[in-house]
Amino acid sequence: MEQTTRDKILEIKKSVRLAMNGVVSSLQRKQGLDYKINFGVEIPRLKEIASHTPKERSLALALWNENIRECKMLAIFLMPSSEFTAADAQAWIAEAPFTEIADQLTMHLLRRLDSAATLSLEWIERGEALFPYCGFLTLSHLFREQRPLAADDEQRYLKATADILSGSNGNKVLQNCAYTSLQRYSSIDDNCHKRVTSHSTLQHFFI
């Protein structure tokens, strides 16, 4: 008999509980990662669990709605990237509780979206919750793949990055993420490097 989505979730939760790591869970709480439920299962083990589970959109959506750290991670690993939409991205970024979820979301799904670069700029300019963080991180992945921005998008990106980096009371995690993306953009080719280093606000970061 074919398993229902609920049956699959119960089986996944059983595997997660068996892999529970109390030490990691406790350490994460001390670091401020205060999930409602956190079994402390490390990411390699979660990926192993995911490797034995079919990738299905319906299962991924159901797992994401579970208020459990490991379920949200597995939702990301089990969502077929070809079926993950821009609307899904908006919802999941808004609901991502911490950067470790955002990191996996960006790595596995956001960077694969159609128009990922333009969407990233929209998230950065939105300026709330983890949207800017996901935007800069997604762009970092794209830049590492040697994918420059269109001229108009580049101007938006450089302005947004300058605003973040020049903020004296800014979010340090976000500033570091923005700076990493800028370094990667500058390294795509000589033209990108020249445009970045000639920007009035950004040039001193490369002196």
URPEVEN-V817519 format. One record per helix or strand of 3 or more residues. SS is the DSSP state (2 for helix, 1 for strand). FROM is the first residue (numbers start at 1). TO is the last residue. If there is no record, write none. Layout:
BEGIN
SS;FROM;TO + SS;FROM;TO
END
This chain:
BEGIN
2;5;18 + 2;22;30 + 2;43;51 + 2;57;64 + 2;69;78 + 2;81;83 + 2;86;95 + 2;99;108 + 2;110;112 + 2;116;126 + 2;131;144 + 2;151;165 + 2;172;186 + 2;190;197 + 2;203;206
END
